[in-house]
Amino acid sequence: MTKTVGVDRRFRQVVEPSDTELADILERAAEVIEQCGWCRYSYTNAGAVCYLGAIRRVVLPPVVDSYAMARFAAIHARLNHEFFHRPVSTWNDYEAKDASEVIDSMKSIAKDLRNRA
């Protein structure tokens, strides 16, 4: 029998947010881009943020712990598989035309999530 040592008990909780929680996160991330600007190829560049960089600003605390990173990873994976069907970073970096399209995407997904709830 293998004994696991040092496992954070919080990982036993579900780290993936509910539809309503994810909608809230995306709406707040859209506000971050509206306020800070949008960039490509990096989470942040001269204060501007990409799609995932905006989400990181919303969900990650100033001192990042393993639970927060797992939650961010769950959000990232869900967006990739459920909404973009490819890496959201690819969409942000190579397909999105401008900040307005990124913001509209976030708000549209948030609306869809709220309609499910």
Secondary structure, DSSP 8 states (H G I E B T S, - for coil): -----S--GGGGS--S--HHHHHHHHHHHHHHHHHH-B-SSSSEETTEE-HHHHHHHHH--SS--HHHHHHHHHHHHHIIIIIISS-HHHIIIII--SHHHHHHHHHHHHHHHHHH-
